[in-house]
């Protein structure tokens, strides 16, 4: 009986020590860790950012024993759709397709017998933005990706099809979330001199510095954090005629700085005199007039057989 009690006592003491170590690690883990062109920003509120060239990853973290797990926020769906009423469109509907991996693998249309490839095979020299005016308005827009782009991280992405009711809207943005946006957990070992990469068993520590040391303006870091949310799963998108979204601009756009025109369903910059507003400008950085697209919710289901029409929506070929 005494032996069993001693074993139980040792187990409890071990658990208590691990808990205390984990709590102490959490108290001092926040900061910026820079390694090989990437910055790991670990916040006290259990969130993190990974910032590298052309890459922005956000998520939450947890500590188990001497390891910290960075758990990225992966897309909830492969397609998000945003919509508005456009009084200038009398018939049909307009759709802008956004994403870095738009291709012929993406099908768009009426389920099940009027689905079109988004692009031609081996499309290149694509124009931005990819905007198409459909002569006929669809009651429901169906989207699917036949073949996911290679994900070298081994993440399995469900093969689903998505349906979005158009309702009274006639102007849309379809945001495609490519497979490269899906990430596994990042695991780092906590040491006295910093963090250590577990994947390559490196003995070189990733040393900690402060946000103030690494970022000249903390507002810049705050904007990056907000940009991730705006790009991933925003409640709405603000765009100009060049389809520059507010999450791509140099700073967040405040709607309070705009006057809403109910007739045109547009937001007009209060700082620009009415006579100087350019309604036809497609300048990428023009912020005098903005359109607000609200996210609409759809449904998803496992992919089913569909009839694919021969002609793609867009043809992109450098030879033409």
C-alpha positions, -999 to 999 in steps of 0.1 A, spaced: 0 0 0 28 24 9 46 16 -24 15 25 -44 11 57 -24 47 67 -31 43 60 -69 11 82 -69 30 109 -50 58 109 -75 33 111 -104 15 140 -88 48 159 -81 59 153 -117 26 167 -130 29 197 -108 65 204 -119 55 202 -156 25 225 -149 47 250 -132 73 249 -159 47 253 -186 32 283 -168 66 299 -164 73 293 -201 40 309 -211 48 340 -190 81 346 -208 76 332 -242 60 362 -259 83 382 -283 97 381 -318 119 352 -330 137 357 -363 152 329 -383 161 324 -420 141 353 -433 110 346 -412 98 363 -381 78 344 -355 57 369 -335 43 352 -304 17 372 -285 7 370 -248 -30 364 -259 -21 330 -272 -20 341 -309 10 343 -332 20 356 -366 46 342 -390 59 369 -414 81 361 -443 84 372 -479 50 367 -496 38 347 -465 16 357 -436 4 330 -412 -18 335 -381 -30 311 -355 -29 302 -318 -3 285 -297 0 262 -268 28 248 -247 32 211 -237 62 203 -216 92 219 -233 75 223 -267 55 252 -282 29 243 -308 20 270 -333 -14 260 -347 -22 279 -379 -57 291 -389 -64 272 -421 -93 283 -444 -127 270 -434 -137 266 -471 -120 267 -505 -143 295 -517 -157 326 -500 -183 347 -518 -191 384 -513 -221 402 -529 -237 435 -535 -266 451 -555 -252 470 -585 -279 493 -600 -258 498 -632 -262 461 -641 -296 457 -658 -293 421 -669 -272 392 -658 -245 394 -631 -209 403 -627 -183 382 -609 -147 390 -600 -126 359 -592 -97 364 -568 -68 341 -558 -32 332 -566 -40 298 -581 -69 304 -604 -69 277 -631 -89 253 -653 -93 230 -623 -119 254 -609 -155 249 -622 -182 276 -620 -218 276 -630 -252 260 -626 -252 226 -610 -252 200 -624 -252 205 -662 -238 240 -669 -204 240 -653 -175 259 -670 -138 258 -664 -126 291 -650 -96 292 -673 -83 273 -703 -57 245 -698 -22 258 -692 -34 293 -688 -7 320 -686 -5 358 -689 -36 363 -669 -50 397 -665 -59 413 -632 -87 416 -622 -104 385 -636 -139 399 -640 -167 384 -661 -202 397 -669 -226 367 -673 -255 374 -696 -278 353 -674 -281 356 -637 -278 322 -618 -302 316 -590 -274 296 -573 -237 298 -581 -219 265 -577 -181 263 -573 -157 234 -571 -120 226 -576 -115 193 -594 -79 188 -585 -63 206 -556 -30 222 -563 -1 201 -548 2 206 -511 37 194 -501 28 195 -465 6 164 -467 -26 182 -457 -57 165 -470 -82 191 -482 -118 178 -485 -131 176 -521 -163 196 -518 -186 216 -540 -200 249 -527 -234 264 -535 -243 301 -530 -278 315 -535 -276 348 -555 -309 362 -540 -313 399 -550 -276 404 -556 -260 408 -590 -224 418 -583 -200 392 -567 -165 385 -556 -154 349 -554 -123 344 -532 -105 311 -539 -84 298 -510 -56 278 -527 -40 247 -511 -8 266 -502 -27 285 -476 -32 253 -455 -4 246 -430 5 219 -404 14 229 -369 49 244 -363 67 227 -334 95 244 -316 115 234 -285 118 259 -257 154 263 -244 173 287 -222 187 306 -251 156 307 -272 136 284 -294 149 254 -314 135 240 -346 123 204 -340 120 195 -376 157 197 -385 170 191 -349 190 222 -351 213 232 -322 212 268 -332 188 288 -310 163 313 -325 168 341 -301 141 364 -288 138 401 -293 111 426 -287 84 439 -310 99 474 -305 133 462 -317 121 445 -348 93 468 -360 98 505 -363 61 511 -361 38 488 -340 9 500 -361 25 481 -390 23 449 -370 -13 456 -360 -22 462 -397 -6 429 -407 -26 411 -381 -58 427 -393 -49 421 -430 -48 384 -423 -84 385 -410 -96 407 -438 -80 384 -465 -91 351 -450 -127 354 -437 -138 390 -437 -174 400 -431 -171 423 -461 -146 436 -487 -142 472 -498 -129 475 -533 -124 502 -559 -131 498 -596 -96 483 -600 -106 456 -574 -79 467 -549 -93 453 -517 -89 472 -484 -67 444 -470 -42 450 -498 -39 488 -493 -12 505 -472 -36 510 -443 -71 501 -432 -99 521 -447 -124 535 -423 -159 537 -437 -165 568 -415 -144 587 -439 -169 580 -467 -204 592 -475 -228 565 -486 -247 571 -519 -279 551 -516 -289 555 -553 -255 542 -566 -248 519 -536 -213 534 -534 -191 549 -507 -177 584 -516 -146 598 -500 -156 629 -480 -122 645 -485 -127 647 -523 -151 673 -537 -181 657 -555 -171 673 -588 -137 657 -586 -148 621 -580 -138 598 -609 -165 572 -612 -147 555 -641 -112 553 -626 -97 519 -627 -65 531 -610 -54 504 -586 -48 528 -557 -77 552 -563 -98 554 -531 -122 581 -540 -151 556 -547 -155 522 -531 -179 493 -534 -188 473 -503 -193 435 -509 -208 416 -479 -200 380 -473 -228 356 -481 -230 321 -466 -234 290 -487 -236 253 -483 -212 225 -492 -214 188 -500 -191 161 -514 -184 166 -551 -207 149 -576 -206 143 -613 -212 174 -633 -215 182 -670 -186 205 -681 -192 229 -709 -163 230 -734 -156 268 -733 -138 283 -703 -149 316 -688 -115 331 -694 -89 324 -720 -54 335 -710 -26 328 -735 6 347 -739 5 340 -777 -27 359 -781 
